[in-house]
């Protein structure tokens, strides 16, 4: 299932956790690393398949869930 153009959820990949499309890098990992103080440049160095746009999508992902859930009565 495609969630955004950069984030997908596939029950057969990483136990269905949201991942950066085409990778096994979870949104959770990116957010955790940033929360631990890892910089964007360090993430990009450590995970060469990531782009700045991927990181931005991961940062925006939680708020997109809030917007989606606000439509539910």
N, C-alpha and C positions, 0 to 999 in steps of 0.2 A: 504494500500500500504506500503510495506516494503521499507524504504529508505536505511538503513544500518542494520547490525545485531542487533543494539541497538536502532535505531530511526525509528519510523513509522509515517505515516500520514494516518489518517482515518477520512473521513468527518463526521462520527458519533461520534467521540471522540474529545472533546475540540475544536469543530468547525473546525476541519481539521488542527489544528496547529501541528507541529512536536512535538512528545512526546517520552519519553523514553519507549521503548517497554514494554508492560505489565503493564504500569502505566498511570496515568493521569498527570504526571509531565512533563511540557513543557520544551523544549529546551530554550525558551525565559525566563522562570522563572530562570533556572539555570544560564544563562548568566547574567541576571539582578542582581541576588543575588551576584554573583562573582564580578560584576562591582560595587556593593555597598560596597564591602569590606568583605563580608562573606567568611570565609575560606572553603576549601574543607572539613576539618574535621567538621566544623559547619554544612555544608550541609548534610554530611553523618549522623550526629546526628539528624538533624531536619527532614530528609527524609530517614527513615531506609530502604526503598526499593531501594534506590540508591546505586550504587557501584562506586568506583573510575573510572572504565572503562566507566560507563555511563556518568560521568562528562567529561571525556576525549572525548567521542563521541560528547557530546554537544558542547564542545570547538572547535572541528574539523568541526562541521556541517556547519558553514558559509563558510569556505574555500571549502568544497565539493560542495557547490552551485556555487561558482565562477568557479570551474573546469568544472562543468556540463554546465554552461551558456557560457563558452568560446567556446564550440563546436557549438554554434548556430551562423549562419552567420548574 
